């Protein structure tokens, strides 16, 4: 305050004018830059239509750019927890890819989230139980239990996302494979058949179409078909997709008919699903025992035996 009192208004005016000019110039350049980027984006969209994977990748890149600071913070927090062996790193990368997280920073962000949830559960538990019960064995047990819950909560969430995604792929794969068989038998190549399946099923089978589109994009970029199909099986983590990739790799290596290989795979998958349905139907009788014994039999017992028990009680009281 003393400094502003010493400086007069005439001395501060040039500084204010300089700051205003710099701010105005920056705003004008920002507007021009945004207008040019919007125009370039529109020309690119009109000039070459994007595929489903490119649209998803552009949206993912925009999301990553928006939350890049938060991702870097999580990655720096989880740097100490990253495994040292390559086997553990590859296992975690495969699990994250099965859940749909294919970014290079996914492992670091995952470990950072584990650290954040650990601290978020540990600190409130420490304050609550230590202020309530003091430094006792019971308070420490509850604190350790809540800290463990916070530490393993991201792992449980990753398992849920992974199983949900794999289940959706497992349920939508038969329709995709049948359509793929029809496309290949009608004369289309594997690349064109994958593209056709993606276009036809992208409304109700988004995940499997995304994986097929990514595989098709990798094929168009020049990667060997064997590597692309192998990555497709590993990336999804579904046994049926792995067997499908193995059959297509063998057909491509030995020069056999891809249509015949797809037909055999479709028939085997259909037989396997019928066997799974029969297995679940056979287990139904055993699984119904527990709700019958716990919920239905007690109610039936009360309805049947209740009036007789009341009559017996009345006769005993009269006697």
ABEGO torsion letter per residue (X at the ends): XAAAAABBAAAAAAAAAAAAAAAAAAAAAAAAAAAAAAAAAAAAAAABBBBAAAAAAAAAAAAAAAAAAAAAAAAAAAAAABBABAAAAAAAAAAAAAAGBABAAAAAAAAAAAAAAAAAAAAAAAAAAAAAAEBBAAAAAAAAAAAAAAAAAAAAAAAAAAAAAAAAAAAAAAAAAAAAAAAAAAGBBAAAAAAAAAAAAAAABAAAAAAAAAAAAAAAAGBBAAAAAAAAAAAAGBAAAAAAAAAAAAAAAAGBBAAAAAAAAAAAAAAAAAAAAAAAAAAAAAAAAAAAAAAAAAAAAAAAAAAAAAAAAAAAAAX
